[in-house]
Amino acid sequence: MSNADNWQGDVLRDLRSASARPGQQQPQERTSTPAQAPHQAPSPAPAPAPAPSVPVSPPPAAAHAVPSAPSPSPAGRPERTRRPVHSPDSRPVVDGALAGTARRPVRGEPSALRVSRAMRRLVSSSAAREVAELTHVAEFIQQPVTTGRQIAVTSIRGGAGKTTVAALLGTAYAHYRQDPVLLVEADPALGSLPLRLGADALRWTTADLADIVEPQMSLLDVTGYLVQLPDNAWLLPGSQGRIGAMLDISAYERVMVALRRYFGVTVVDCETLPAEVARVALSAAQARVLAAPATLDGVTSTYAVLQWMQGLPRHMISGTVVALTGTAARTGIDVAAAAEKLRSTGAAVHVLPHDRHLAAGGALRTDLLARPTRLAAARLAAEVFQLSQKRR
């Protein structure tokens, strides 16, 4: 893109031109190349624009995904050998038999508590303060960027709420921002990010795209391999729900470098530490989120990691936010005291209260979240984005 200051307008123009043809049927195989916008170079791998009503964008044919004559490598740099790209089959996120076992989603807080909270807001000034705070938070999140911001979310162990935090952040950025937002699953070991985001089916994964994406591809080319989400957001899964899926460091780096120019914000759901890809993602991201359960062992482990990060370059700890998630309505620790102890390391800390809707698992629905959870998630998203702006 020739004008770095107006790159968001360029990619939004691509998306608007795609949405202007909602009734067009998407073929599985293409025999012609759609015209590119004047500001973009012709692409050897154009992908059809996804129709808004289809949750998973139909992928382009494998024969068009990789250029037939790759450009020569610069002098002194060995040319990367590209694997032949095959077109994977689409797989459902949840097996049909298992989908029938899910119960109706519950609200984040009981009805009696919602009514009591609404009555208190009517007789006090809390409603006005809440609107003012949300307006302030929205202004932070909506700040323009000249290059895409990458935010890595990880944890010390499984079950800490890492994927839930990543889904909350991506949903918040997609809601408030006007440029495209990408959520990347860099945890191929049966990660649950697609399920949390409500995706129906998966096809192309992070490892697949590492052998396909090229610098000259347009936004429409790239989104042909992604899962479309609401509010101008996109998902790149880490696997198709199969055990044994692998993602090496070189593949992750190729994908993240190539996709950064297309999306204003990218949220990466990493593996748990100390996995190699997670460490690379943390060091390369402009901001980091460390999810930790609000339990004694969770706080203890997280404090040890933050102490280790104090020995790294200063921006690592100063650009890290701990998301302390409530695992039960009544925790076994003093959450305020635990948060203050974690802040003493130089990291920021935000508390996400216990929410019945989040605790039940399944697809995230913001309309079912408790009001304190929505406010806490918005505050977390705003501070993480602010920290990412400080690091180029």
Phi, psi and chi 1 to 4 in degrees:
 res  aa     phi    psi   chi1   chi2   chi3   chi4
   1 MET       -  126.8  -61.1  179.8 -175.5      -
   2 SER   -73.3  -32.9   57.1      -      -      -
   3 ASN  -109.0  103.7 -171.9  -11.0      -      -
   4 ALA   -67.8  -30.0      -      -      -      -
   5 ASP   -73.0  -20.4  -65.1  -29.2      -      -
   6 ASN  -117.6   26.8 -165.7   31.1      -      -
   7 TRP   -67.9  -29.3   71.4  -84.2      -      -
   8 GLN   -65.9  -40.1  -62.9  173.3   -0.3      -
   9 GLY   -64.3  -34.4      -      -      -      -
  10 ASP   -64.5  -47.9  -68.9  -20.1      -      -
  11 VAL   -71.5  -32.6  -66.0      -      -      -
  12 LEU   -67.0  -34.3  -76.2  175.1      -      -
  13 ARG   -63.2  -36.7 -163.4  176.5  -57.4  113.8
  14 ASP   -61.1  -45.5  -79.9  -16.6      -      -
  15 LEU   -67.8  -38.9  -70.0  177.7      -      -
  16 ARG   -65.4  -38.2  -68.3 -167.3 -173.5  101.6
  17 SER   -66.5  -30.1   64.2      -      -      -
  18 ALA   -72.2  -40.4      -      -      -      -
  19 SER   -73.2   -9.6   61.3      -      -      -
  20 ALA   -74.9   -7.6      -      -      -      -
  21 ARG  -122.2   59.9  -56.3 -175.3  -59.7  -86.2
  22 PRO   -67.2  -24.4   25.9  -33.5      -      -
  23 GLY   -92.2    0.1      -      -      -      -
  24 GLN   -74.7  132.4 -177.0  176.7   -7.6      -
  25 GLN   -79.1  137.8 -175.3  175.0    1.6      -
  26 GLN   -95.8  114.7  -56.4  -68.4  -21.5      -
  27 PRO   -77.3  155.8   27.4  -32.4      -      -
  28 GLN   -76.1  -33.7  -67.4  -65.7  -30.2      -
  29 GLU  -122.3  138.2  -60.7  -85.3  -16.9      -
  30 ARG  -107.7  143.8  -67.6 -171.8  -42.0  -79.7
  31 THR  -114.6   -6.3   58.5      -      -      -
  32 SER  -135.6  160.9   61.3      -      -      -
  33 THR  -106.0  122.5  -57.3      -      -      -
  34 PRO   -68.4  151.6   22.1  -30.8      -      -
  35 ALA   -69.6  141.6      -      -      -      -
  36 GLN   -88.2  158.2  -60.8  -66.8  -33.0      -
  37 ALA   -67.1  154.1      -      -      -      -
  38 PRO   -59.5  -28.1  -23.3   32.5      -      -
  39 HIS   -86.3    0.1   65.0  -81.6      -      -
  40 GLN  -115.0  148.4  -65.7  168.0  -29.1      -
  41 ALA   -76.7  149.2      -      -      -      -
  42 PRO   -58.2  140.3  -21.5   32.3      -      -
  43 SER  -108.6  139.0  169.3      -      -      -
  44 PRO   -79.0   -6.6   27.9  -33.9      -      -
  45 ALA  -135.0   61.6      -      -      -      -
  46 PRO   -69.3  141.7   25.7  -32.3      -      -
  47 ALA  -117.3  144.4      -      -      -      -
  48 PRO   -67.6  144.9   24.1  -32.7      -      -
  49 ALA   -69.1  133.7      -      -      -      -
  50 PRO   -71.6  135.1   25.4  -31.4      -      -
  51 ALA   -69.5  142.9      -      -      -      -
  52 PRO   -60.3  -26.5  -22.6   32.0      -      -
  53 SER   -85.4   -5.0   59.1      -      -      -
  54 VAL  -104.7  119.9 -179.1      -      -      -
  55 PRO   -70.3  -26.2   24.8  -32.6      -      -
  56 VAL  -119.6  121.3 -179.6      -      -      -
  57 SER   -71.2  131.6  -57.6      -      -      -
  58 PRO   -63.1  130.5  -18.8   29.5      -      -
  59 PRO   -76.7  155.7   29.4  -33.7      -      -
  60 PRO   -74.1  164.5   25.3  -31.4      -      -
  61 ALA   -67.2  148.3      -      -      -      -
  62 ALA   -64.3  -29.1      -      -      -      -
  63 ALA   -67.7  -22.1      -      -      -      -
  64 HIS  -100.7   -2.1  -64.0  -82.3      -      -
  65 ALA   -77.3  -30.2      -      -      -      -
  66 VAL  -121.2  130.7 -179.8      -      -      -
  67 PRO   -60.5  144.8  -18.5   28.1      -      -
  68 SER   -75.6  -23.9   57.0      -      -      -
  69 ALA  -131.0   89.1      -      -      -      -
  70 PRO   -64.3  147.1   21.3  -30.4      -      -
  71 SER   -69.0  148.8   57.2      -      -      -
  72 PRO   -65.3  149.2   23.1  -33.5      -      -
  73 SER   -75.4  151.0  -60.4      -      -      -
  74 PRO   -59.6  155.8  -20.4   30.3      -      -
  75 ALA   -59.8  136.5      -      -      -      -
  76 GLY    84.6   -4.8      -      -      -      -
  77 ARG  -115.1  121.4 -176.8 -176.6  -59.1  175.1
  78 PRO   -66.4  141.0   22.9  -32.3      -      -
  79 GLU   -74.3  134.8 -178.0  177.2  -11.1      -
  80 ARG   -76.4  128.7  176.6  166.9   58.7   88.8
  81 THR   -77.1  124.2  -57.2      -      -      -
  82 ARG   -97.2  134.5  -55.9 -178.3   67.9   84.8
  83 ARG   -76.3  148.2  -65.3 -177.1  -59.2  157.0
  84 PRO   -61.1  133.4  -20.0   30.8      -      -
  85 VAL   -92.2  124.9  178.6      -      -      -
  86 HIS  -105.5  157.2   68.0  -76.1      -      -
  87 SER   -94.2  107.4  179.7      -      -      -
  88 PRO   -72.7  156.7   26.8  -33.3      -      -
  89 ASP   -78.7  148.5  -64.2  -32.1      -      -
  90 SER   -75.9  136.1  179.7      -      -      -
  91 ARG  -125.7  140.5  -67.7  173.3   58.9   89.4
  92 PRO   -68.3  147.6   24.9  -33.3      -      -
  93 VAL   -67.4  -41.2  173.4      -      -      -
  94 VAL  -122.5  130.6 -179.8      -      -      -
  95 ASP   -58.1  142.8 -176.5   86.2      -      -
  96 GLY   -57.3  -39.2      -      -      -      -
  97 ALA   -67.7  -35.8      -      -      -      -
  98 LEU   -76.1  -31.0  -66.7  176.3      -      -
  99 ALA   -60.3  -32.2      -      -      -      -
 100 GLY   -71.6  -12.0      -      -      -      -
 101 THR   -85.9  -11.2   64.2      -      -      -
 102 ALA   -72.5  137.8      -      -      -      -
 103 ARG   -88.0  170.1  -67.0 -178.1  176.3  178.0
 104 ARG   -64.2  134.8 -176.9  178.6  178.7  179.9
 105 PRO   -59.3  143.7  -21.0   31.7      -      -
 106 VAL  -104.5  157.7  -63.0      -      -      -
 107 ARG   -75.9  158.7  -71.8 -170.3  172.9  -86.2
 108 GLY   -67.5  -25.6      -      -      -      -
 109 GLU  -139.3  152.8   54.0 -172.5   -3.7      -
 110 PRO   -61.5  159.5  -20.0   31.1      -      -
 111 SER   -61.0  -41.2  -59.2      -      -      -
 112 ALA   -62.2  -39.1      -      -      -      -
 113 LEU   -69.7  -36.2 -176.3   57.5      -      -
 114 ARG   -64.8  -42.9  -66.0 -159.3  -53.1  -86.6
 115 VAL   -65.3  -43.0  172.4      -      -      -
 116 SER   -63.1  -40.6  173.9      -      -      -
 117 ARG   -66.3  -39.7 -167.5 -174.3  -54.1  -81.0
 118 ALA   -64.8  -39.1      -      -      -      -
 119 MET   -65.3  -41.0  -66.8  -62.1  -63.7      -
 120 ARG   -65.3  -35.6  -69.8 -162.1  -58.6  -89.9
 121 ARG   -69.1  -29.0  -66.7  174.9   72.0 -114.9
 122 LEU   -70.8  -34.2  -73.0  175.6      -      -
 123 VAL  -100.2    7.2  -62.0      -      -      -
 124 SER  -134.1  179.0   67.3      -      -      -
 125 SER   -94.2   13.6   60.0      -      -      -
 126 SER   -65.7  -31.8   61.1      -      -      -
 127 ALA   -64.3  -43.7      -      -      -      -
 128 ALA   -65.2  -39.9      -      -      -      -
 129 ARG   -64.8  -37.8  -70.1 -163.2  -54.7  -91.8
 130 GLU   -65.7  -43.4 -178.3  179.0  -55.8      -
 131 VAL   -62.8  -42.5  171.8      -      -      -
 132 ALA   -63.2  -40.2      -      -      -      -
 133 GLU   -67.1  -43.0 -178.1 -179.5    5.2      -
 134 LEU   -63.5  -36.6  -78.2  176.4      -      -
 135 THR   -63.4  -42.1  -58.1      -      -      -
 136 HIS   -64.9  -42.2 -171.3   57.8      -      -
 137 VAL   -62.8  -43.4  164.6      -      -      -
 138 ALA   -61.4  -37.8      -      -      -      -
 139 GLU   -63.2  -37.6  -68.8  174.9   -7.2      -
 140 PHE   -65.2  -48.3  -83.9  123.1      -      -
 141 ILE   -68.4  -29.9  -61.9  178.0      -      -
 142 GLN   -84.6    4.0  -68.3  169.7   -6.8      -
 143 GLN   -61.5  138.7  -68.7 -179.8   10.6      -
 144 PRO   -71.7  156.7   26.0  -34.0      -      -
 145 VAL  -128.1  148.6  -64.2      -      -      -
 146 THR   -92.8  -28.1   54.0      -      -      -
 147 THR  -132.2  152.0   57.5      -      -      -
 148 GLY   -60.5  138.8      -      -      -      -
 149 ARG   -94.2  132.5  -56.4  -72.7   87.5 -171.1
 150 GLN  -114.0  126.9  -65.5 -179.3   -3.0      -
 151 ILE  -120.9  121.1  -62.6  166.3      -      -
 152 ALA  -100.3  133.6      -      -      -      -
 153 VAL  -118.5  126.0 -177.3      -      -      -
 154 THR  -144.2 -176.7 -172.2      -      -      -
 155 SER  -156.3  175.8   62.1      -      -      -
 156 ILE   -87.1  -30.2  -51.0  -56.6      -      -
 157 ARG  -149.1  165.8   62.8 -173.4   66.1  179.9
 158 GLY   -70.5  155.2      -      -      -      -
 159 GLY    80.5   11.6      -      -      -      -
 160 ALA   -88.6   -3.2      -      -      -      -
 161 GLY    91.6   17.8      -      -      -      -
 162 LYS   -60.4  -51.7  168.1  179.8   64.9   69.2
 163 THR   -66.8  -36.9  -60.8      -      -      -
 164 THR   -63.0  -42.3  -61.8      -      -      -
 165 VAL   -64.3  -43.0  170.6      -      -      -
 166 ALA   -60.6  -42.4      -      -      -      -
 167 ALA   -65.4  -40.1      -      -      -      -
 168 LEU   -64.1  -42.5  -74.8  171.5      -      -
 169 LEU   -64.8  -49.0  -72.5  175.8      -      -
 170 GLY   -60.7  -40.0      -      -      -      -
 171 THR   -64.9  -40.0  -58.1      -      -      -
 172 ALA   -65.4  -45.0      -      -      -      -
 173 TYR   -65.6  -39.8  -65.6  134.9      -      -
 174 ALA   -65.9  -31.7      -      -      -      -
 175 HIS   -72.9  -41.7  174.6   72.9      -      -
 176 TYR   -91.7  -28.6  -74.4  106.6      -      -
 177 ARG   -94.2  156.9  -63.3 -172.0   62.2   81.6
 178 GLN   -98.1  -19.9  -63.5  -61.9  -45.0      -
 179 ASP   -87.7  163.8   48.3    7.9      -      -
 180 PRO   -62.9  143.8  -20.6   32.1      -      -
 181 VAL  -120.6  137.1  173.0      -      -      -
 182 LEU  -119.3  137.1  176.4   64.2      -      -
 183 LEU  -114.8  123.1  -69.2  100.4      -      -
 184 VAL  -112.8  131.9  175.5      -      -      -
 185 GLU   -98.6  104.1 -173.6  177.9   46.8      -
 186 ALA  -100.7   28.1      -      -      -      -
 187 ASP  -125.7   85.2 -175.7    1.4      -      -
 188 PRO   -75.5   -7.6   29.4  -35.0      -      -
 189 ALA   -80.6   73.6      -      -      -      -
 190 LEU    57.2   46.2  -63.2  179.3      -      -
 191 GLY   -65.1  154.9      -      -      -      -
 192 SER  -111.2   13.3   58.2      -      -      -
 193 LEU   -61.3  -43.8 -174.6   60.3      -      -
 194 PRO   -58.2  -39.2  -25.2   35.5      -      -
 195 LEU   -65.5  -42.0  176.7   62.2      -      -
 196 ARG   -63.4  -32.9  -93.7  -50.1 -156.8 -169.4
 197 LEU   -90.0    0.8  -65.5  172.7      -      -
 198 GLY    78.8   21.5      -      -      -      -
 199 ALA   -69.8  145.1      -      -      -      -
 200 ASP   -91.2  -41.8  -66.9  -33.6      -      -
 201 ALA  -145.8  156.5      -      -      -      -
 202 LEU  -126.3  151.0  -52.5  175.5      -      -
 203 ARG  -138.3  -72.0 -169.5  167.2 -173.0  178.6
 204 TRP   -87.0  141.1  -57.0   91.4      -      -
 205 THR  -115.7  176.2   66.5      -      -      -
 206 THR   -59.2  -43.9  -52.6      -      -      -
 207 ALA   -65.4  -36.9      -      -      -      -
 208 ASP   -63.2  -45.8  -66.8  -30.4      -      -
 209 LEU   -68.1  -23.9 -155.4   58.7      -      -
 210 ALA   -61.4  -26.9      -      -      -      -
 211 ASP   -98.6    5.9  -65.7  -49.1      -      -
 212 ILE  -118.7  -44.8  -64.2  173.5      -      -
 213 VAL   -64.4  136.9   66.3      -      -      -
 214 GLU  -129.4  149.8  -65.5  -73.2   -9.9      -
 215 PRO   -57.8  -31.1  -23.0   33.3      -      -
 216 GLN   -84.1    0.1   65.6  -90.5   31.0      -
 217 MET   -71.6  145.0  -65.5  173.3   72.8      -
 218 SER   -86.9  172.6   69.6      -      -      -
 219 LEU   -60.7  -39.2  176.8   65.8      -      -
 220 LEU   -65.8  -35.0  -66.1 -178.9      -      -
 221 ASP   -61.1  -46.4  -65.2  -29.2      -      -
 222 VAL   -67.5  -45.2  171.3      -      -      -
 223 THR   -67.7  -14.3   54.5      -      -      -
 224 GLY   -64.5  -18.9      -      -      -      -
 225 TYR  -101.5    0.7  -62.7   96.4      -      -
 226 LEU  -108.0  164.7  -54.1  177.1      -      -
 227 VAL   -93.7  123.3  179.7      -      -      -
 228 GLN   -79.7  135.8 -172.4  174.5    8.2      -
 229 LEU  -120.3  168.9  -57.9  171.8      -      -
 230 PRO   -65.2  162.4  -21.7   32.5      -      -
 231 ASP    60.4   41.3  -69.2  -29.8      -      -
 232 ASN    62.1   35.5 -156.7   22.9      -      -
 233 ALA  -112.8  156.2      -      -      -      -
 234 TRP  -137.7  152.3  -53.7   85.7      -      -
 235 LEU  -124.1  134.2  165.5   67.3      -      -
 236 LEU  -115.6  103.4  178.7   56.3      -      -
 237 PRO   -69.4  160.5  -14.3   28.9      -      -
 238 GLY   -93.0  -22.4      -      -      -      -
 239 SER  -158.5  179.9   70.6      -      -      -
 240 GLN  -108.4   29.3  -72.1 -172.8  -36.8      -
 241 GLY    77.9   22.4      -      -      -      -
 242 ARG  -108.4  139.7  -67.5  169.9  173.7  165.2
 243 ILE   -72.2  138.5  -63.7  177.1      -      -
 244 GLY   101.0   -1.3      -      -      -      -
 245 ALA   -65.3  139.5      -      -      -      -
 246 MET  -121.7  149.2  -61.2  -63.3  -66.4      -
 247 LEU  -142.1  110.1  176.8   64.3      -      -
 248 ASP   -90.2  171.0   56.1   36.5      -      -
 249 ILE   -64.8  -42.9  -65.5  176.0      -      -
 250 SER   -63.4  -40.0   61.7      -      -      -
 251 ALA   -65.1  -42.2      -      -      -      -
 252 TYR   -62.8  -44.2  173.1   79.8      -      -
 253 GLU   -63.9  -41.2  -70.2  176.8  -23.3      -
 254 ARG   -61.9  -43.8  -67.3 -160.3  -56.2  -87.3
 255 VAL   -65.4  -46.8  167.0      -      -      -
 256 MET   -68.6  -38.3  -62.2  -53.1  -68.1      -
 257 VAL   -66.7  -41.0  169.8      -      -      -
 258 ALA   -70.6  -35.5      -      -      -      -
 259 LEU   -88.7  -10.4  -63.8 -176.8      -      -
 260 ARG   -62.1  -34.7 -179.7  174.9  177.8  177.8
 261 ARG   -77.0  -11.5   71.2 -173.6 -175.7   98.7
 262 TYR   -90.9  -23.8  -61.1  101.6      -      -
 263 PHE  -125.1  135.8  -60.0   92.4      -      -
 264 GLY   -65.4  -41.6      -      -      -      -
 265 VAL  -135.2  135.0  178.9      -      -      -
 266 THR  -123.2  124.0  -61.8      -      -      -
 267 VAL  -105.1  124.7  178.4      -      -      -
 268 VAL  -109.3  119.7 -174.5      -      -      -
 269 ASP   -88.8  100.1 -178.9   17.5      -      -
 270 CYS   -86.2  170.5  -57.8      -      -      -
 271 GLU   -68.3  165.2  -63.5  175.5  -73.6      -
 272 THR   -73.3  149.0   55.2      -      -      -
 273 LEU   -68.3  148.0  -69.8  171.6      -      -
 274 PRO  -101.5   40.2   34.9  -32.3      -      -
 275 ALA   -57.8  147.2      -      -      -      -
 276 GLU   -64.8  -44.0  -69.1 -174.0   -4.4      -
 277 VAL   -62.8  -37.7  173.4      -      -      -
 278 ALA   -63.6  -40.6      -      -      -      -
 279 ARG   -68.0  -38.6  -73.7 -175.9  -70.3  176.9
 280 VAL   -64.8  -42.6  170.1      -      -      -
 281 ALA   -62.9  -40.6      -      -      -      -
 282 LEU   -64.7  -41.5  -70.9  177.8      -      -
 283 SER   -72.8  -30.0   61.2      -      -      -
 284 ALA   -87.0  -20.6      -      -      -      -
 285 ALA   -75.3  155.4      -      -      -      -
 286 GLN   -81.1  -18.4  -76.7   76.8   40.3      -
 287 ALA  -152.3  154.1      -      -      -      -
 288 ARG  -131.2  143.6  -70.5  148.4  -67.6  -81.7
 289 VAL  -123.4  127.7  178.7      -      -      -
 290 LEU  -111.0  107.3 -165.0   59.1      -      -
 291 ALA   -81.0  134.3      -      -      -      -
 292 ALA  -143.3  136.3      -      -      -      -
 293 PRO   -73.5  148.0   27.1  -33.1      -      -
 294 ALA   -81.1   63.6      -      -      -      -
 295 THR  -129.0  165.5   59.7      -      -      -
 296 LEU   -63.2  -45.0 -178.3   58.7      -      -
 297 ASP   -69.9  -35.1   55.0  -22.7      -      -
 298 GLY   -65.7  -43.0      -      -      -      -
 299 VAL   -68.4  -39.0  171.4      -      -      -
 300 THR   -62.9  -46.2  -58.5      -      -      -
 301 SER   -64.7  -41.8  -59.3      -      -      -
 302 THR   -65.9  -38.4  -56.8      -      -      -
 303 TYR   -62.9  -39.0 -177.3   67.9      -      -
 304 ALA   -64.5  -39.7      -      -      -      -
 305 VAL   -67.3  -40.6  171.3      -      -      -
 306 LEU   -64.4  -36.5  -66.6  175.3      -      -
 307 GLN   -64.2  -38.4  -73.5 -178.5  -49.9      -
 308 TRP   -64.8  -39.5  166.2   74.9      -      -
 309 MET   -67.0  -22.0  -67.6  179.0   67.6      -
 310 GLN   -64.5  -23.4  -73.9  179.9  -46.5      -
 311 GLY   -83.5   -5.2      -      -      -      -
 312 LEU   -89.8  174.7  -58.9  176.7      -      -
 313 PRO   -51.0  146.9  -29.7   35.7      -      -
 314 ARG   -55.9  -36.3  175.8   61.9 -174.0  170.4
 315 HIS   -65.5  -20.1   72.2  -89.8      -      -
 316 MET   -65.2  -49.7  -69.6  -67.5  -68.1      -
 317 ILE   -77.9  -35.5 -169.6   71.4      -      -
 318 SER   -71.8  -22.0   62.3      -      -      -
 319 GLY   -99.1   19.7      -      -      -      -
 320 THR  -112.9  136.7  -62.2      -      -      -
 321 VAL  -122.4  131.2 -179.9      -      -      -
 322 VAL   -93.0  125.4  176.7      -      -      -
 323 ALA  -100.1  101.7      -      -      -      -
 324 LEU   -89.0  107.1 -158.9   57.2      -      -
 325 THR  -100.6  132.8   57.2      -      -      -
 326 GLY   -74.7  125.0      -      -      -      -
 327 THR   -94.1  -11.4   57.6      -      -      -
 328 ALA  -151.8  162.0      -      -      -      -
 329 ALA   -62.0  -33.3      -      -      -      -
 330 ARG  -124.4  111.5 -179.1  178.2  177.3   83.3
 331 THR   -82.6  163.0   60.1      -      -      -
 332 GLY   -92.6    8.2      -      -      -      -
 333 ILE  -133.4  165.3   62.3  171.5      -      -
 334 ASP   -82.0  101.4 -174.9  -24.3      -      -
 335 VAL   -63.5  -39.6  176.7      -      -      -
 336 ALA   -63.7  -42.5      -      -      -      -
 337 ALA   -68.1  -38.9      -      -      -      -
 338 ALA   -64.5  -41.5      -      -      -      -
 339 ALA   -63.8  -39.6      -      -      -      -
 340 GLU   -65.6  -37.6 -168.4   61.0   31.3      -
 341 LYS   -64.2  -41.8 -178.4   65.2  174.0  178.0
 342 LEU   -66.7  -35.8  -64.2  175.9      -      -
 343 ARG   -65.7  -24.4  -70.6 -169.4 -173.5   98.2
 344 SER   -64.8  -15.7   67.4      -      -      -
 345 THR   -81.6  -12.5   62.9      -      -      -
 346 GLY   107.0   -4.9      -      -      -      -
 347 ALA   -90.2  152.4      -      -      -      -
 348 ALA   -82.6  154.8      -      -      -      -
 349 VAL  -135.2  132.7 -179.7      -      -      -
 350 HIS  -127.4  139.6  -80.0  -97.5      -      -
 351 VAL  -102.3  124.8  178.1      -      -      -
 352 LEU  -100.7  113.1  -67.6  175.4      -      -
 353 PRO   -67.2  161.8   25.8  -33.4      -      -
 354 HIS   -62.3  135.8  173.2   69.8      -      -
 355 ASP  -136.2  125.0 -171.1  -74.7      -      -
 356 ARG   -63.6  -34.4  -63.3 -166.9  -49.3  171.3
 357 HIS   -67.1  -43.8  176.6   62.0      -      -
 358 LEU   -67.0  -40.2  -66.0  179.4      -      -
 359 ALA   -66.3  -25.9      -      -      -      -
 360 ALA   -75.2  -14.4      -      -      -      -
 361 GLY    76.8 -169.1      -      -      -      -
 362 GLY    81.4 -167.2      -      -      -      -
 363 ALA   -67.5  137.7      -      -      -      -
 364 LEU   -79.6  126.5  171.5   65.3      -      -
 365 ARG  -123.6  112.0  -73.3 -178.7   49.8 -178.5
 366 THR   -65.1  -26.5   55.1      -      -      -
 367 ASP   -70.5  -16.8   60.0  -50.1      -      -
 368 LEU   -97.8   -5.7  -64.6 -178.3      -      -
 369 LEU   -69.7  148.0  -67.5  175.6      -      -
 370 ALA   -66.9  150.2      -      -      -      -
 371 ARG   -57.8  -44.1 -177.1  175.8  -62.3  -85.2
 372 PRO   -60.3  -33.6  -24.0   35.1      -      -
 373 THR   -67.9  -42.6  -54.7      -      -      -
 374 ARG   -63.2  -41.3  -69.5 -160.5  -63.3  -90.7
 375 LEU   -65.9  -42.7  -68.7  174.1      -      -
 376 ALA   -65.1  -40.0      -      -      -      -
 377 ALA   -65.8  -38.6      -      -      -      -
 378 ALA   -66.2  -41.7      -      -      -      -
 379 ARG   -62.7  -43.0  -63.8 -172.1 -165.4  105.3
 380 LEU   -60.6  -46.8  173.0   64.0      -      -
 381 ALA   -61.6  -39.8      -      -      -      -
 382 ALA   -65.8  -45.0      -      -      -      -
 383 GLU   -69.0  -39.8  175.9  150.3    6.4      -
 384 VAL   -62.9  -41.3  172.6      -      -      -
 385 PHE   -66.2  -39.1 -177.0   73.9      -      -
 386 GLN   -61.1  -41.6  -78.8  -65.5   99.6      -
 387 LEU   -65.8  -36.8  -68.5  177.0      -      -
 388 SER   -66.5  -27.3   73.2      -      -      -
 389 GLN   -70.9  -22.6  -70.0  -79.2   63.1      -
 390 LYS   -80.8  -14.8  -61.8  178.2 -178.9  179.6
 391 ARG  -115.2  121.9  179.5   73.2  178.9  170.7
 392 ARG   -94.3      -  -62.3  -61.1  174.7 -174.6
